[in-house]
Amino acid sequence: MKIACIVAVPAVVLLALTGCDQPTAPALEAPRILQGQITDRTFLPANGATLTAELCNHGPYCNDKLRLIFDVVLNQDMPVALTATFYADSQRCAVAGSNGGPVRANTEAIFTIDFMLFDPDGYFLCPLPQRTTKMVVELWQTQPNQTSRTFPHAGAQPLLTREFTHGYTFVPE
Protein backbone atom coordinates (compact mmCIF):
# COMPACT_ATOMS: atom_id res chain seq x y z
CA MET A 1 0.00 0.00 0.00
CA LYS A 2 2.86 2.32 0.73
CA ILE A 3 4.26 1.72 -2.74
CA ALA A 4 1.00 2.75 -4.39
CA CYS A 5 1.01 6.08 -2.53
CA ILE A 6 4.57 6.86 -3.61
CA VAL A 7 3.71 6.19 -7.25
CA ALA A 8 0.44 8.16 -7.10
CA VAL A 9 2.05 11.32 -5.67
CA PRO A 10 4.53 11.79 -8.53
CA ALA A 11 1.71 11.31 -11.08
CA VAL A 12 -0.34 14.09 -9.44
CA VAL A 13 2.73 16.35 -9.30
CA LEU A 14 3.53 15.56 -12.90
CA LEU A 15 -0.01 16.49 -14.01
CA ALA A 16 0.18 19.76 -12.09
CA LEU A 17 3.53 20.64 -13.66
CA THR A 18 2.46 20.01 -17.25
CA GLY A 19 0.08 22.98 -17.18
CA CYS A 20 -2.91 21.41 -18.87
CA ASP A 21 -4.92 24.59 -18.37
CA GLN A 22 -2.16 26.90 -19.65
CA PRO A 23 -3.00 29.00 -22.73
CA THR A 24 -1.30 27.85 -25.90
CA ALA A 25 0.49 30.11 -28.38
CA PRO A 26 -1.57 30.92 -31.46
CA ALA A 27 -0.77 28.80 -34.47
CA LEU A 28 1.40 30.61 -37.02
CA GLU A 29 -0.26 31.18 -40.37
CA ALA A 30 1.80 30.11 -43.35
CA PRO A 31 2.76 33.04 -45.60
CA ARG A 32 0.65 33.29 -48.74
CA ILE A 33 2.52 32.45 -51.89
CA LEU A 34 2.14 35.12 -54.54
CA GLN A 35 0.35 33.79 -57.58
CA GLY A 36 -0.63 35.76 -60.61
CA GLN A 37 -0.72 36.20 -64.32
CA ILE A 38 0.37 38.74 -66.94
CA THR A 39 -1.73 38.62 -70.12
CA ASP A 40 -1.15 40.61 -73.30
CA ARG A 41 -4.04 42.74 -74.46
CA THR A 42 -2.63 45.10 -77.13
CA PHE A 43 0.76 45.46 -78.83
CA LEU A 44 1.07 48.61 -80.98
CA PRO A 45 2.77 48.89 -83.33
CA ALA A 46 2.40 45.30 -84.48
CA ASN A 47 5.11 42.66 -84.21
CA GLY A 48 7.95 43.34 -86.67
CA ALA A 49 7.40 47.11 -86.95
CA THR A 50 10.26 49.62 -86.98
CA LEU A 51 10.68 52.06 -84.07
CA THR A 52 13.05 55.02 -84.14
CA ALA A 53 15.38 55.92 -81.28
CA GLU A 54 14.74 59.67 -81.05
CA LEU A 55 16.54 62.23 -78.91
CA CYS A 56 14.06 63.00 -76.14
CA ASN A 57 13.56 66.45 -74.68
CA HIS A 58 15.12 65.36 -71.38
CA GLY A 59 18.28 63.81 -72.83
CA PRO A 60 18.28 60.08 -73.47
CA TYR A 61 17.13 58.38 -76.65
CA CYS A 62 13.58 57.14 -76.43
CA ASN A 63 10.43 56.30 -78.35
CA ASP A 64 6.92 57.29 -77.33
CA LYS A 65 5.10 55.57 -80.24
CA LEU A 66 4.95 52.29 -78.35
CA ARG A 67 1.69 51.16 -76.73
CA LEU A 68 1.71 47.84 -74.90
CA ILE A 69 -1.30 47.00 -72.74
CA PHE A 70 -1.33 44.12 -70.24
CA ASP A 71 -3.85 42.64 -67.83
CA VAL A 72 -2.45 41.68 -64.43
CA VAL A 73 -4.21 39.50 -61.86
CA LEU A 74 -2.68 38.64 -58.46
CA ASN A 75 -4.00 36.71 -55.49
CA GLN A 76 -2.97 39.56 -53.11
CA ASP A 77 -3.45 43.32 -52.85
CA MET A 78 -0.18 44.98 -53.87
CA PRO A 79 1.18 48.16 -55.49
CA VAL A 80 3.04 47.16 -58.66
CA ALA A 81 4.42 48.32 -62.01
CA LEU A 82 5.45 46.53 -65.21
CA THR A 83 8.64 46.72 -67.24
CA ALA A 84 9.27 45.36 -70.72
CA THR A 85 12.81 44.60 -71.90
CA PHE A 86 13.53 44.00 -75.57
CA TYR A 87 16.28 41.58 -76.61
CA ALA A 88 18.18 40.76 -79.80
CA ASP A 89 19.13 37.18 -78.94
CA SER A 90 20.56 37.64 -75.43
CA GLN A 91 21.56 41.32 -75.87
CA ARG A 92 19.33 43.82 -74.08
CA CYS A 93 18.39 46.64 -76.50
CA ALA A 94 15.66 48.75 -74.88
CA VAL A 95 13.64 49.02 -71.68
CA ALA A 96 10.14 50.34 -71.12
CA GLY A 97 8.11 50.86 -67.98
CA SER A 98 4.54 51.45 -66.89
CA ASN A 99 3.26 53.80 -64.25
CA GLY A 100 2.78 52.15 -60.88
CA GLY A 101 -0.61 51.33 -59.47
CA PRO A 102 -2.50 49.10 -57.07
CA VAL A 103 -3.66 45.60 -57.88
CA ARG A 104 -6.54 44.24 -55.80
CA ALA A 105 -6.60 40.53 -55.06
CA ASN A 106 -8.26 38.45 -57.77
CA THR A 107 -9.25 41.56 -59.76
CA GLU A 108 -7.93 42.40 -63.22
CA ALA A 109 -5.75 45.54 -63.38
CA ILE A 110 -4.70 47.12 -66.69
CA PHE A 111 -1.19 48.50 -67.20
CA THR A 112 0.00 50.48 -70.21
CA ILE A 113 3.60 50.83 -71.34
CA ASP A 114 3.92 53.78 -73.73
CA PHE A 115 7.52 54.93 -73.50
CA MET A 116 10.84 53.13 -74.07
CA LEU A 117 14.47 54.05 -73.47
CA PHE A 118 17.37 52.93 -75.64
CA ASP A 119 20.12 54.37 -73.43
CA PRO A 120 18.90 54.37 -69.79
CA ASP A 121 22.45 54.48 -68.41
CA GLY A 122 23.78 57.06 -70.89
CA TYR A 123 24.95 54.59 -73.55
CA PHE A 124 23.06 52.50 -76.08
CA LEU A 125 22.25 49.03 -74.81
CA CYS A 126 22.91 47.51 -78.24
CA PRO A 127 24.15 48.84 -81.56
CA LEU A 128 21.42 50.26 -83.80
CA PRO A 129 19.87 49.34 -86.17
CA GLN A 130 18.87 46.12 -84.44
CA ARG A 131 16.08 43.56 -84.83
CA THR A 132 14.78 42.32 -81.49
CA THR A 133 13.24 38.88 -81.20
CA LYS A 134 11.78 38.71 -77.71
CA MET A 135 10.20 40.89 -75.07
CA VAL A 136 10.39 40.02 -71.38
CA VAL A 137 7.67 41.58 -69.24
CA GLU A 138 8.23 41.71 -65.48
CA LEU A 139 5.99 42.72 -62.60
CA TRP A 140 7.65 44.62 -59.73
CA GLN A 141 6.40 45.63 -56.32
CA THR A 142 6.43 49.41 -55.83
CA GLN A 143 5.90 51.75 -52.92
CA PRO A 144 2.27 52.45 -51.98
CA ASN A 145 0.90 55.49 -53.86
CA GLN A 146 3.82 55.49 -56.33
CA THR A 147 2.37 56.42 -59.70
CA SER A 148 5.41 57.58 -61.66
CA ARG A 149 7.00 55.43 -64.37
CA THR A 150 8.98 52.74 -62.63
CA PHE A 151 12.29 51.08 -63.41
CA PRO A 152 13.43 48.68 -60.68
CA HIS A 153 16.52 49.35 -58.60
CA ALA A 154 19.61 47.16 -58.89
CA GLY A 155 19.23 43.88 -57.03
CA ALA A 156 15.42 43.92 -57.04
CA GLN A 157 13.70 40.68 -57.97
CA PRO A 158 10.56 40.63 -60.15
CA LEU A 159 7.38 39.14 -58.73
CA LEU A 160 6.30 37.64 -62.06
CA THR A 161 7.96 37.29 -65.47
CA ARG A 162 6.50 36.47 -68.86
CA GLU A 163 8.36 36.19 -72.15
CA PHE A 164 6.77 37.04 -75.51
CA THR A 165 8.13 36.24 -78.97
CA HIS A 166 7.45 39.78 -80.08
CA GLY A 167 10.06 41.94 -81.72
CA TYR A 168 10.73 45.28 -83.34
CA THR A 169 13.47 46.72 -85.47
CA PHE A 170 15.10 49.66 -83.72
CA VAL A 171 16.81 52.29 -85.88
CA PRO A 172 18.70 55.47 -84.95
CA GLU A 173 17.16 58.87 -85.65
ZIBELZI-V962755 format. One record per run of one state. SS is the DSSP state (H for helix, E for strand, C for the rest). FROM is the first residue (numbers start at 1). LEN is the number of residues. Records with the same first field share a line. If there is no record, write none. Layout:
SS=FROM-LEN  FROM-LEN
//
This chain:
C=1-1  19-17  45-5  56-5  64-3  75-3  89-2  100-1  104-5  118-12  132-2  142-7  150-10  165-4  173-1
H=2-17
E=36-9  50-6  61-3  67-8  78-11  91-9  101-3  109-9  130-2  134-8  149-1  160-5  169-4
//
